[in-house]
Amino acid sequence: MAAELLASSESHYFDFADLDLQSVLDAIQQSAGDVRDSIALPPKLYNSERWFDFERAAIWDKEWICVGHASLIPNAGDYFSITVIDDPLLIVRGEDHKVRALSAVCQHRGHLLGDAVGNTKHLICPFHSWSYDLTGKLTSAPEMGAHIKLADLRESHSLPSLKATEWNGFLFVCFSDSPPPLSSRLVRLSEEVRNHHMDQLIATPTVDWEDQMWNWKFMHENAIEPYHTAYLHQKVHDFAPSTKVTFAEWLDDDDGAIYHPTGFNHVDGNFTPNFKCMFPVLDTLTDDERKRVMFACVMPNLFFAAVPDGVLYYLLLPKGANNFTIRVGFLYPESTLQLPTFDATFPSVVAGLELFNNQDVEANISAHTGLKSRFARRGRYAPKEETLPQLNKWLLKRYRSFALEQGLIS
C-alpha cells in the first residue's frame, strides 16, 4: 500500500481483473458492427465510476486530448489553464514561441499556479513564492538554500511537462511518453475542412459550462447522430434536416474522428436565432460548403461544427462517469472579430447555440437517468445512427489495446 501511495503519477491505476474485461469487450463488439445489426453499449458503461477508472487508463492517459486553439495564446508569455480529469495544466507559449503543456501544480506543496488566462514571464506560487520559467524550470525557491542547492532542487522539482502537438490550429496534449499518431489518423477529415483554414482563424474567449450531469460518451453520441434532430429539435433544426445527412465510410487506419456533413435547405445556414450566418461567410468555401455544416468528433474530447462563417467547438472534460465540463469556443477570421458590430452581434450567436444545447442537456440528463435503471435496454440503432457504431469501434479498439497491453485479456 505504501508503494502505491508513493507512486503519485500512477495513483489512479487499479487492478482491473475484477471487470471481467473479455466479457465486457465481447458485449461492446455487439455495438461496433454494421448499423443494421448493432445495439447500444451496455448501460453500465455510462454510469459506472469503476468503468471510468478503466477508461481513464485506456483512453485519457493514452490518447491526444484537445485543450484549446493556438490563437488563444498568440504572444510569448500567454497561457491558459485547463483541467483534464484530476490534472490541472497550463498551456503556455514560451519566449521561443513554442507551445508547452505544463503541470499547474507547484512541486513544493501542490498549490495551483496561474490564473484562468494570463501573460507572464514567471509562474510564481502564491503559497511560498516558488517560481518557474515558461519551460517549467524551477527558478526560485526562497530559503531552501539552507539545506539544498537550487540546481539540485531543480533536477527533481521543476514542473512536469506533457507532449504537445497541433492539428488545424487546435492544440493537443498527451500524458503518454509514446503517443499514437494524430494527423495521419485525420486525413479525410482534414481534407473535408481544408477550406475553413481553421489554423488561420482566431478563437473567442472560451466559456465553461460546468457540471453536465451525464456521461462524456453520451455527449459525443448526441452530438454526432442526426436521428434525434427532427424530433428533439423540431422546427429549430429544419434548416439542416436529417434527410440531408451523408455518412463517411469507416476506415481503421484513418480513425481519429467520427464525422458527417448535413446539408442546409438554404445557403449559409447556421445555429443562430434566424438560422442564418450572422457574420461574413468565409471566402475560401465552395458553393457546396456554404450549403452544409460539417459535424466532427475528434476523439476523445473535441467536437466541432464547421459552418459557413466559422467554427463552433466543444471540449469535453470529464470529472468522472457522471459529470463533465463543456468548454465552448468559436473561431472566426480576424476581419470578423474586428467588425464594429461584432460585440453587439456575438451574444445572439451564443444564444442560438444555447437554444439547441439546452434541449440536448434536458434529453441527455433524462437518458442518463434512464440508463441507471434495471430496465434499461441495449436498444437497436436506427439507420441515421450510423455514426454510433463507428464511435464504438473507436472505443473498442482502445479498450482492447490497453487490456492486451496490461495482460488482462489474451
C-alpha positions as CSV (number, residue, x, y, z in Angstrom):
1,M,0.0,0.0,0.0
2,A,2.8,2.4,0.8
3,A,4.4,1.9,-2.6
4,E,1.1,2.5,-4.3
5,L,0.6,5.8,-2.4
6,L,4.0,7.0,-3.1
7,A,3.7,6.4,-6.9
8,S,1.7,9.5,-7.3
9,S,1.9,9.6,-11.1
10,E,0.3,6.2,-11.3
11,S,-2.1,6.6,-8.3
12,H,-5.3,6.3,-10.4
13,Y,-4.3,3.0,-11.8
14,F,-6.1,-0.1,-10.5
15,D,-6.1,-3.8,-10.9
16,F,-8.9,-4.3,-13.5
17,A,-9.1,-8.0,-13.2
18,D,-12.5,-7.7,-11.4
19,L,-14.1,-6.2,-14.5
20,D,-14.1,-9.5,-16.5
21,L,-12.9,-7.5,-19.4
22,Q,-13.2,-10.2,-22.0
23,S,-16.9,-10.4,-21.4
24,V,-17.3,-6.6,-21.4
25,L,-15.4,-6.3,-24.7
26,D,-17.4,-9.1,-26.3
27,A,-20.5,-7.1,-25.3
28,I,-19.1,-3.9,-26.8
29,Q,-18.4,-5.8,-30.0
30,Q,-22.2,-6.1,-30.4
31,S,-22.3,-2.3,-30.6
32,A,-19.5,-1.9,-33.1
33,G,-20.7,-3.7,-36.2
34,D,-22.9,-2.7,-39.1
35,V,-25.5,-0.3,-38.1
36,R,-28.2,-2.7,-39.2
37,D,-27.1,-5.3,-36.6
38,S,-25.6,-3.2,-33.8
39,I,-27.1,-2.4,-30.5
40,A,-26.3,0.3,-27.9
41,L,-23.5,0.0,-25.4
42,P,-24.2,-1.8,-22.1
43,P,-25.9,0.8,-19.8
44,K,-23.3,0.4,-17.0
45,L,-20.6,1.8,-19.3
46,Y,-22.2,5.2,-19.0
47,N,-22.6,5.4,-15.2
48,S,-20.0,3.1,-13.6
49,E,-17.2,5.0,-11.9
50,R,-15.3,1.8,-11.9
51,W,-15.5,1.6,-15.7
52,F,-14.4,5.2,-15.9
53,D,-11.3,4.2,-14.0
54,F,-10.6,1.8,-16.8
55,E,-11.4,4.4,-19.5
56,R,-9.0,6.9,-17.8
57,A,-6.2,4.4,-18.1
58,A,-7.1,3.1,-21.6
59,I,-8.0,6.3,-23.3
60,W,-7.4,9.6,-21.4
61,D,-3.8,8.5,-20.4
62,K,-3.0,7.3,-23.8
63,E,-4.7,9.5,-26.5
64,W,-4.2,13.0,-27.7
65,I,-6.5,15.3,-25.8
66,C,-7.6,18.7,-27.2
67,V,-7.0,21.6,-24.8
68,G,-7.8,24.6,-27.0
69,H,-6.9,26.7,-30.0
70,A,-3.4,28.1,-30.6
71,S,-4.8,31.6,-31.2
72,L,-5.8,31.8,-27.5
73,I,-2.1,32.3,-26.7
74,P,-0.6,34.3,-29.6
75,N,2.2,36.1,-27.7
76,A,5.2,35.0,-25.7
77,G,4.1,34.6,-22.1
78,D,0.5,34.0,-22.9
79,Y,-1.1,31.0,-21.2
80,F,-4.5,29.5,-20.3
81,S,-5.4,26.8,-17.7
82,I,-7.4,23.6,-18.2
83,T,-8.0,20.6,-16.1
84,V,-8.0,17.1,-17.6
85,I,-9.8,14.9,-15.0
86,D,-7.6,15.4,-11.9
87,D,-4.7,17.2,-13.7
88,P,-4.6,21.0,-13.8
89,L,-2.5,22.1,-16.7
90,L,-1.1,25.4,-18.1
91,I,-0.8,25.7,-21.8
92,V,1.9,28.2,-22.3
93,R,3.6,30.0,-25.2
94,G,7.3,30.4,-24.3
95,E,9.8,33.1,-25.1
96,D,10.8,30.9,-28.1
97,H,7.1,30.9,-29.2
98,K,6.9,27.2,-28.7
99,V,3.7,25.9,-27.1
100,R,4.2,23.8,-23.9
101,A,1.9,21.9,-21.7
102,L,3.0,22.2,-18.1
103,S,1.5,20.8,-14.9
104,A,-0.1,23.7,-12.9
105,V,0.8,22.0,-9.6
106,C,3.6,23.6,-7.6
107,Q,6.2,20.9,-6.9
108,H,6.7,22.2,-3.4
109,R,3.3,21.7,-1.7
110,G,0.8,21.3,-4.5
111,H,-0.7,24.8,-4.7
112,L,-2.0,25.6,-8.2
113,L,-0.2,28.0,-10.4
114,G,-1.6,30.7,-12.7
115,D,-5.0,32.1,-13.4
116,A,-7.6,31.1,-15.9
117,V,-5.7,33.1,-18.5
118,G,-2.8,35.4,-18.4
119,N,0.6,36.6,-19.6
120,T,3.7,36.3,-17.5
121,K,7.5,35.7,-17.6
122,H,7.5,33.5,-14.5
123,L,4.9,31.3,-12.8
124,I,5.0,32.2,-9.2
125,C,3.3,30.2,-6.5
126,P,1.5,32.5,-4.0
127,F,1.9,30.0,-1.2
128,H,5.7,30.1,-0.7
129,S,6.8,32.1,-3.8
130,W,8.5,29.2,-5.6
131,S,8.8,30.3,-9.2
132,Y,9.2,28.6,-12.6
133,D,10.1,29.9,-16.1
134,L,7.9,29.3,-19.2
135,T,9.6,26.0,-19.8
136,G,8.7,24.7,-16.4
137,K,12.2,25.1,-14.9
138,L,12.4,25.9,-11.2
139,T,14.0,29.4,-11.0
140,S,13.5,30.3,-7.3
141,A,12.8,28.5,-4.0
142,P,13.1,31.0,-1.2
143,E,15.1,29.9,1.9
144,M,15.6,26.4,0.5
145,G,19.3,27.2,0.0
146,A,19.9,26.5,3.7
147,H,19.9,22.8,3.0
148,I,19.9,22.2,-0.8
149,K,21.3,24.0,-3.8
150,L,18.8,25.4,-6.3
151,A,20.5,23.5,-9.1
152,D,20.0,20.2,-7.3
153,L,16.4,21.0,-6.3
154,R,15.7,22.0,-9.9
155,E,16.5,18.5,-11.1
156,S,13.6,17.0,-9.2
157,H,11.2,19.9,-8.6
158,S,10.7,21.5,-12.0
159,L,7.3,21.3,-13.5
160,P,6.4,18.1,-15.3
161,S,5.6,18.7,-19.0
162,L,3.4,16.8,-21.4
163,K,3.9,16.1,-25.1
164,A,2.1,18.7,-27.2
165,T,1.1,18.9,-30.9
166,E,-1.2,20.9,-33.2
167,W,-3.8,19.9,-35.8
168,N,-5.6,22.6,-37.8
169,G,-4.8,25.2,-35.1
170,F,-6.2,23.0,-32.3
171,L,-3.7,22.2,-29.5
172,F,-3.4,18.6,-28.2
173,V,-1.5,17.1,-25.2
174,C,-0.8,13.6,-24.3
175,F,0.1,12.1,-20.9
176,S,1.8,9.2,-22.6
177,D,5.5,9.3,-23.5
178,S,4.8,7.3,-26.6
179,P,1.6,8.9,-28.0
180,P,-0.2,7.5,-31.1
181,P,0.0,9.5,-34.4
182,L,-2.6,12.2,-34.7
183,S,-2.7,13.9,-38.1
184,S,-2.2,10.7,-40.0
185,R,-5.5,9.4,-38.4
186,L,-7.4,12.6,-39.5
187,V,-6.5,12.6,-43.2
188,R,-10.1,12.6,-44.7
189,L,-11.4,15.0,-42.1
190,S,-8.5,17.3,-42.8
191,E,-9.5,17.4,-46.4
192,E,-13.2,17.9,-45.7
193,V,-12.5,21.1,-43.6
194,R,-9.4,22.3,-45.6
195,N,-11.2,25.3,-46.9
196,H,-12.1,26.5,-43.5
197,H,-8.4,27.1,-42.7
198,M,-9.1,26.7,-39.0
199,D,-5.4,27.3,-38.2
200,Q,-5.8,30.8,-39.5
201,L,-9.0,31.6,-37.6
202,I,-9.0,33.4,-34.2
203,A,-10.6,32.0,-31.1
204,T,-13.0,33.9,-29.0
205,P,-12.5,33.6,-25.2
206,T,-13.9,30.3,-24.1
207,V,-16.7,29.7,-21.6
208,D,-17.0,26.7,-19.3
209,W,-20.4,25.0,-18.8
210,E,-19.7,23.2,-15.6
211,D,-21.4,20.1,-14.1
212,Q,-23.0,18.4,-17.0
213,M,-24.5,15.5,-15.1
214,W,-24.2,12.7,-17.6
215,N,-21.5,10.7,-19.3
216,W,-19.0,12.1,-21.7
217,K,-19.5,9.4,-24.3
218,F,-23.3,10.1,-24.5
219,M,-22.4,13.7,-25.3
220,H,-20.5,12.6,-28.3
221,E,-23.3,10.3,-29.3
222,N,-25.8,13.1,-29.1
223,A,-23.6,15.5,-31.0
224,I,-22.8,13.1,-33.9
225,E,-26.0,11.3,-34.6
226,P,-28.6,13.1,-36.7
227,Y,-31.6,10.8,-35.9
228,H,-32.8,13.0,-33.0
229,T,-32.7,16.3,-34.8
230,A,-36.1,16.0,-36.4
231,Y,-37.7,15.1,-33.1
232,L,-35.9,16.7,-30.2
233,H,-35.1,19.9,-32.2
234,Q,-38.4,20.1,-34.0
235,K,-38.7,23.3,-36.2
236,V,-35.4,24.8,-34.9
237,H,-33.3,22.3,-36.8
238,D,-35.4,22.3,-40.0
239,F,-32.8,24.5,-41.8
240,A,-30.5,21.5,-41.6
241,P,-32.8,18.4,-41.9
242,S,-31.6,14.9,-41.2
243,T,-32.8,14.0,-44.7
244,K,-29.7,15.8,-46.0
245,V,-27.2,13.8,-43.9
246,T,-24.5,11.8,-45.5
247,F,-22.1,9.4,-43.7
248,A,-18.5,8.6,-44.2
249,E,-17.2,5.0,-44.5
250,W,-15.2,3.8,-41.5
251,L,-11.5,3.2,-42.2
252,D,-9.4,1.6,-39.4
253,D,-6.2,3.4,-40.5
254,D,-7.9,6.8,-40.6
255,D,-10.0,6.5,-37.4
256,G,-9.1,9.7,-35.5
257,A,-12.6,11.2,-35.9
258,I,-16.2,10.3,-36.4
259,Y,-17.8,12.9,-38.7
260,H,-20.7,13.6,-41.1
261,P,-22.0,16.6,-43.1
262,T,-25.6,17.8,-43.0
263,G,-26.9,19.9,-45.9
264,F,-28.9,23.1,-45.5
265,N,-32.3,24.0,-47.0
266,H,-30.8,27.4,-47.9
267,V,-27.3,28.7,-48.4
268,D,-25.3,29.9,-45.4
269,G,-27.3,28.3,-42.7
270,N,-26.2,28.4,-39.1
271,F,-27.3,27.6,-35.5
272,T,-28.4,31.2,-34.8
273,P,-31.8,32.7,-33.8
274,N,-32.6,33.3,-37.5
275,F,-30.9,30.0,-38.7
276,K,-28.5,32.0,-40.9
277,C,-24.9,33.2,-40.7
278,M,-24.7,36.5,-38.8
279,F,-21.2,37.2,-39.9
280,P,-19.5,37.3,-43.3
281,V,-19.1,33.9,-44.9
282,L,-15.6,32.6,-45.4
283,D,-14.5,33.5,-48.9
284,T,-12.5,30.3,-49.2
285,L,-15.5,28.0,-49.2
286,T,-17.0,26.3,-52.3
287,D,-20.7,26.8,-53.1
288,D,-21.4,23.3,-51.8
289,E,-19.6,24.0,-48.5
290,R,-21.8,27.0,-48.0
291,K,-24.8,24.7,-48.1
292,R,-23.7,22.4,-45.2
293,V,-22.4,22.0,-41.7
294,M,-19.6,19.5,-41.0
295,F,-20.0,17.9,-37.6
296,A,-17.0,16.1,-36.3
297,C,-15.9,14.4,-33.1
298,V,-12.1,14.2,-32.8
299,M,-11.9,11.6,-30.1
300,P,-11.8,11.6,-27.2
301,N,-12.8,15.2,-26.4
302,L,-13.1,17.6,-29.3
303,F,-16.4,18.2,-31.1
304,F,-16.8,20.9,-33.7
305,A,-19.3,22.2,-36.2
306,A,-17.7,23.9,-39.3
307,V,-20.3,26.4,-40.5
308,P,-20.0,28.9,-43.4
309,D,-18.9,31.8,-41.3
310,G,-16.5,30.0,-38.9
311,V,-16.4,27.1,-36.4
312,L,-18.0,26.4,-33.1
313,Y,-16.4,23.8,-30.8
314,Y,-16.8,22.0,-27.6
315,L,-14.1,20.4,-25.4
316,L,-15.4,17.6,-23.2
317,L,-13.6,17.5,-19.9
318,P,-14.8,14.6,-17.7
319,K,-14.7,14.7,-13.9
320,G,-15.9,11.1,-13.7
321,A,-18.5,8.8,-15.2
322,N,-21.4,11.1,-14.2
323,N,-20.1,14.6,-14.6
324,F,-18.1,16.7,-17.1
325,T,-17.4,20.2,-18.2
326,I,-18.1,21.5,-21.7
327,R,-15.6,24.3,-22.7
328,V,-17.2,26.2,-25.5
329,G,-15.4,28.3,-28.1
330,F,-15.9,29.9,-31.5
331,L,-13.4,30.5,-34.4
332,Y,-13.6,33.4,-36.8
333,P,-11.4,35.3,-39.2
334,E,-9.6,38.3,-37.7
335,S,-11.6,40.5,-40.0
336,T,-14.9,39.3,-38.5
337,L,-13.6,39.9,-34.9
338,Q,-12.7,43.5,-35.9
339,L,-16.2,44.3,-37.2
340,P,-17.7,47.3,-35.3
341,T,-20.8,45.3,-34.8
342,F,-19.2,42.1,-33.6
343,D,-19.6,42.6,-29.9
344,A,-23.3,43.5,-30.3
345,T,-24.0,40.5,-32.6
346,F,-22.0,37.8,-31.0
347,P,-24.3,37.3,-28.0
348,S,-27.1,36.4,-30.4
349,V,-24.9,33.7,-31.9
350,V,-24.2,32.3,-28.4
351,A,-27.9,32.4,-27.7
352,G,-28.7,30.4,-30.8
353,L,-26.2,27.7,-29.8
354,E,-27.7,27.6,-26.3
355,L,-31.2,27.1,-27.7
356,F,-30.0,23.8,-29.2
357,N,-27.8,22.9,-26.3
358,N,-30.5,23.4,-23.7
359,Q,-32.7,20.9,-25.5
360,D,-29.8,18.4,-25.7
361,V,-29.0,18.9,-22.0
362,E,-32.5,18.1,-20.9
363,A,-32.6,15.0,-23.1
364,N,-29.1,13.8,-22.1
365,I,-29.8,14.1,-18.4
366,S,-33.1,12.2,-18.8
367,A,-31.4,9.4,-20.8
368,H,-28.6,9.2,-18.3
369,T,-31.1,8.7,-15.5
370,G,-32.9,6.1,-17.5
371,L,-29.7,4.2,-18.2
372,K,-29.2,3.6,-14.4
373,S,-32.5,1.6,-14.3
374,R,-32.6,-2.1,-14.2
375,F,-35.0,-1.9,-17.1
376,A,-32.6,0.0,-19.4
377,R,-32.2,-1.9,-22.7
378,R,-29.5,-2.1,-25.2
379,G,-31.6,-0.7,-28.0
380,R,-31.2,-1.3,-31.7
381,Y,-29.6,1.6,-33.7
382,A,-31.6,3.4,-36.3
383,P,-30.3,3.9,-39.9
384,K,-29.5,7.6,-39.1
385,E,-27.4,6.5,-36.1
386,E,-24.7,5.1,-38.4
387,T,-22.0,7.2,-36.6
388,L,-22.6,5.4,-33.3
389,P,-21.2,2.0,-34.2
390,Q,-18.3,4.0,-35.6
391,L,-17.8,5.7,-32.3
392,N,-18.0,2.4,-30.6
393,K,-15.3,0.9,-32.9
394,W,-13.0,3.8,-31.9
395,L,-13.7,3.0,-28.2
396,L,-13.4,-0.8,-28.6
397,K,-10.1,-0.5,-30.3
398,R,-8.6,1.5,-27.4
399,Y,-10.2,-0.6,-24.7
400,R,-8.9,-3.8,-26.3
401,S,-5.4,-2.4,-26.9
402,F,-5.0,-1.4,-23.3
403,A,-6.4,-4.7,-22.0
404,L,-3.9,-6.6,-24.2
405,E,-1.1,-4.4,-23.1
406,Q,-1.8,-5.0,-19.5
407,G,-2.3,-8.7,-19.9
408,L,-5.9,-8.5,-18.9
409,I,-7.1,-10.5,-22.0
410,S,-5.3,-12.8,-24.3
